[in-house]
């Protein structure tokens, strides 16, 4: 998931004042019918084309894109696989400004708490983090990850996955005082043999002016993939998932399969917990983007590839609750599991876990088993856990769920949903839930908005729940062998 980045080929600069908004845009999804369980049809505010990604789609790669609403929900920042960075007024439908990086993709985006600065991070030869004026796009400063993480040569244009071998910004989030937390990762080499790959990762806390407050590890970049991080809104504690070592690894930041807790003010380690492999089914512990910290910085949620999920006390670096939602079960003598993927802890203290489709642990080493002989009972499920550690409600609708976004009050929850059936194509879109509705998950579902193509796993929900942004990307339909869908952002209310 990187290059010689020269910024700014062209730009469109905003006018001196924002265009006026027509009508009331607050509480847009909180319309009549939502409270009493009536049907709600989302209103499409805008569809924003992002460019031609047919080369990637024909190669089987869903096109990356990232979207983020400004704190007031008025603006939407969009970054694309093609290197476009856009600022769009959600309600006037005008593009305020646009930038194009020379080579690479726009990987992550966030706004300052006051909304005046937008930060965006690349995957490129340089792996820059940029701070830009929200209204004009003018660059205020930039920070180069490749100084710590090394660089790689620009990949060949015909290399479908080449951009992913460059240093990139794999997580970027602002905290309440305006500081910026950044996770930089550089993994390169032969992706078909991960044991031979080189890896460097590091966590940074930057000031609003781009100065480094601290780096972790302090001594230098870790020779491993630090898979993901998250922090509470004030940045008091930072939780980091430590993953696969490099082929030449020495002095790891933490063993593979560990969660490390950092003091957000100093970057010093305050605790760690090493998850044990779930033997005999799994020899190692694996993560995806599956760590979340609660609003107080006291608790973290973590999901593992083996299907287990956890709630941990951060002050004690100790597991409080263990959930075996997708852990292996035996079906016809074959172990079947469902990996735990994304997780979040909403502002109201509710924790959301997801499980993926059923799979067979170590299937590659089995001579005869290619697919699960039966479905895992908890596959493709959203499990919602209360502050007491008990499951409050579940949802299962036949789709695989990808990521969570919640409103500032915790009432509204958005997830991407996708179902792929062999020889039938894809059914994909986004689901919005009103978590204040009584009853189970089906009763809380407000709507599913479907797209023609696939849906990417980065979306966003305005903080007041007033608007939704999702990313559609095309794919090759197995029935027609033609591209289906478009590379575009859908903005709904």
TORLUM-161530 format. One record per residue (C-alpha): x, y, z; residue in one letter. Coordinates in steps of 0.001 Angstrom, whole numbers, plus 500000, padded with zeros to 6 digits. Layout:
% TORLUM-161530
XYZa;...
% end
This chain:
% TORLUM-161530
500000500000500000x;503919504749497763x;506530507462495209x;508342510683494192x;505482512900494984x;505258516295493570x;502282518090494778x;499721519935492848x;499270519695489147x;496238521886489182x;493608523239491522x;490201524868491625x;489999527467494381x;486861528271496336x;485096531589496274x;485458533907499257x;482196532805500895x;480390529485501109x;477294529171498901x;474045529420500827x;472257526229501816x;468722525825500589x;466460524517503312x;467100522819506627x;469778520135506403x;469895519127510063x;468680515707511133x;468210514630507547x;467880510919508272x;465691511622511289x;462598512099509190x;458992511130509725x;458716507375509674x;462096506705511252x;460765506814514811x;457763504574514282x;459453501917512144x;457975503129508853x;459803502712505567x;462392505344504737x;463812505840501250x;467144507682501290x;467418510818499190x;470436510938496869x;472034514367497182x;474944513803494857x;476832511217492835x;480449512220492329x;482415510429489572x;486010509658490546x;487658508597487266x;488465505535485190x;489617502516487215x;488757499859484623x;492380498612484604x;492130497764488294x;488595496402488090x;489484494026485257x;492382492801487356x;490047492031490269x;491120494917492506x;488378497035494130x;489495500651493740x;490502502339496997x;488874505617497988x;488453507486501249x;485706509916502306x;485368512148505358x;482736514720506360x;483838517973507934x;482864518403511615x;479776520447510671x;478738517955507986x;478742520609505296x;481819519493503327x;482985516118502083x;486679515418501439x;487382512625498944x;490677510892498151x;491072508351495365x;493253505525494100x;494062507755491127x;495620510405493357x;492769512937493339x;492001514925496477x;488665516756496313x;486670519043498597x;482966519067497806x;480124521124499261x;477537518483500087x;474459520643499616x;475411523004496771x;477089520064494971x;480015522285494029x;483637521177493992x;485389523722496190x;488910522701495186x;490835519753493854x;494428518531493873x;496249515809491956x;499310514057493337x;501862513039490727x;501993509300491469x;500236507308494148x;496915507351495972x;495264509457498642x;495045506982501497x;493499508666504579x;491797511975505437x;490662513824508558x;489736517371509589x;490950519520512440x;488365519872515241x;487486523407514080x;487162522258510464x;489625524831509135x;492365522369508217x;492103519127506295x;494826516507506619x;495418513868504005x;497994511117503718x;499349509416500632x;500670506081499585x;503545507108497363x;507307507075497005x;507447509803499663x;504404508904501776x;503575512520502568x;501103513733505166x;499662517086504034x;497919519813506004x;495795522038503762x;493430524966504172x;489931523527504038x;488529526432502015x;491295526869499434x;493328523655499422x;496534525626499957x;499213523436501553x;500289524614505003x;502899521938505649x;503844518385504751x;505573515556506608x;507520512817504784x;507185509254506098x;509848507892503740x;512516509645505830x;511823507004508501x;510275504168506522x;512502504229503415x;511188504491499899x;510650502142496975x;511039502753493266x;507888503837491417x;506170500657490217x;505540499904486573x;502249501257485260x;501113497740484430x;501727496575488011x;498220496209489419x;499338496147493053x;502456498258492687x;501192501219494685x;500803498980497731x;504561498399497862x;505183502077498694x;505232503812502115x;501763504935503087x;499606506561505724x;497538503665507048x;495741505587509757x;495271509275510432x;493088510831513117x;492889514176514846x;492330514538518582x;490554517240520553x;493513519601520986x;494172519561517227x;497096517115517266x;497296514419514620x;497979510696515141x;499551508972512132x;500412505352511409x;502958504873508627x;503625501450507081x;505972500354504310x;505812496691503230x;507610495637500069x;508969492565498340x;507255489416497118x;503636489556498309x;503156485914497307x;505731484935499963x;505122487200502935x;507928485593504929x;510497487181502617x;509065490705502704x;510625493766504270x;508497495858506617x;508863499135508493x;506194500873510599x;506004503789513005x;503417505801514944x;503626509604515140x;501890512361517055x;502153515647515160x;501185519122516322x;498743521242514264x;501870522930512858x;503378519613511715x;505987519299514456x;506706515831515844x;505623515548519479x;506696511905519678x;507445508810517632x;506898505194518592x;509057503212518665x;511309506042519844x;514525504343518701x;513435503909515077x;510872502330512774x;509659498876513796x;510682496044511421x;507123494747511253x;503622495762510255x;501885497756512985x;498522496829511566x;496228499514512956x;495789502009515779x;493042503916517510x;492750506415520373x;490110508128522461x;488957511560521213x;491245513390523646x;494252511275522669x;494944510134526234x;495647506530525266x;496653505024521923x;496145501308521198x;498358499757518500x;498087496285516953x;501512494701516363x;501590492317513417x;503816490370511043x;507610490789511368x;509820491510508376x;512077488811506956x;515084490573508485x;513288491567511693x;515203492296514858x;514149493968518091x;510438494062517337x;508323496810518844x;506103494035520193x;505546490356519372x;503240489515516493x;499693489253517864x;500066491892520578x;498189495046521473x;500388497843522814x;499016500754524874x;500795504110524622x;500517507227526744x;499012509655524267x;500880512641525684x;504383511130525669x;504264508127523344x;505686505925526089x;504435502362526387x;502204501841529426x;501198498236528831x;500758495426526360x;498837492200525988x;499867489253523817x;496962487206522481x;497582483464522457x;497026481538519198x;493878479437519176x;495598476103518712x;495297473600517120x;493339475556514531x;495613478621514302x;499369478767514801x;499556482571514922x;497377485543515854x;496196487825513060x;494378491175512930x;492806493441510380x;491593497011511102x;490023495654514251x;490883497841517241x;488814500643518754x;489191502749521908x;486233504110523851x;485460507781524512x;487194507800527913x;490343505957526853x;489610503227529388x;488605500301527188x;489525498807523807x;487743496372521517x;489780493943519405x;488852491282516836x;491093488416515690x;491300486384512498x;490436483248514451x;486940484616515130x;487394485691518735x;486610489222519929x;487684490963523129x;487073493920525405x;490190495006527285x;490922497367530154x;493578499777528871x;494903500935532271x;495548497304533202x;496247495942529678x;493980493072530686x;491132491220528953x;487758491906530585x;485470489949528238x;486075487296525580x;483539486521522851x;483759483429520644x;481452484788517958x;483351483324515004x;485690480883516753x;486097477473515067x;483423474816515380x;483490471341513880x;481204470606510933x;481426467126509407x;484792466736511072x;486170469965509580x;486867473138511605x;484936476161510346x;485510479712511579x;484447483281510732x;487086485938511244x;486367488985513351x;486985491996511128x;486025495569512042x;485009496923515405x;484097500250516981x;482966501575520346x;480256504188519867x;480104507371521973x;477258505853523998x;479483502936525062x;477999500279522783x;480607498067521088x;480084496775517562x;481784493609516311x;481580491992512878x;482259488486511644x;483072487643508026x;482050484692505871x;482754481160507029x;486195479767506225x;488357476758507024x;491472477416509144x;494677476376507344x;492635475408504277x;495694475864502043x;497407472946503769x;494457470584503337x;494428468324500304x;490690467855499902x;488870470687501691x;488521473858499652x;485470475435501213x;483531474990504468x;481254471935504469x;478596474085506139x;477994477653507318x;479338478898510620x;476250479865512693x;477722483273513533x;479253484126510157x;478333487447508529x;476870488834511736x;476902492162513563x;477095491624517328x;476452494628519578x;477728494485523152x;476708496835525954x;479005498421528543x;478201495476530835x;479842493060528399x;476568491400527400x;475230491094523846x;472440493658523448x;471371492841519893x;472476491157516685x;471884491539512990x;472302489019510201x;470947489787506738x;472909487494504442x;475653490003503671x;479242490456504765x;479539493706506730x;482461496045506332x;483332498641508948x;481194500879511205x;480510504602511490x;478373506122514230x;476918509551514892x;478211511706517747x;475340510647520005x;475652506951519099x;472112506761517771x;472874506231514076x;475121503436512850x;476248502910509262x;477899499844507772x;478788498715504260x;477222495428503165x;478087493094500342x;477031489654499168x;478922487831496441x;477426484721494919x;479360482563492503x;478161483080488925x;475541485587490096x;477543488723490756x;477430491118493673x;474703492725495768x;476205495652497628x;475381498899499360x;475160500527502767x;472872499922505742x;471757502585508201x;470514501591511665x;468597503633514233x;469919502052517415x;467258503793519519x;464464501786517940x;463164499026520204x;463687495421519253x;466472493502517567x;468702494314514627x;466020493874511961x;463761496353513764x;466612498873513998x;467464498738510278x;466268501968508648x;467242501193505071x;469692499498502745x;470849501667499871x;472091499526496968x;474710500353494363x;475186498754490969x;478803497749491523x;480732496788494650x;481036498925497767x;484424499846499214x;485009499484502948x;485598503201503565x;482467505307503985x;481401508026506422x;478445509295508426x;478113512978509312x;478470513494513044x;474857514581513469x;473652511690511306x;472446514100508616x;474269512608505619x;475963509433504428x;478807509011501921x;479664505636500396x;482098504569497681x;481055502414494737x;483633500677492552x;483139498558489426x;483778494835489088x;483686492227486334x;480296490506486311x;480943486722486194x;477896486215483966x;478653488763481251x;482402489352481792x;481577493052481475x;482330495811483956x;479404496519486238x;479069499656488335x;481020502904488467x;483833504458490473x;481884507126492310x;480790508484495673x;477100508466496624x;476001511158499088x;472656510447500796x;470397512055503366x;
% end
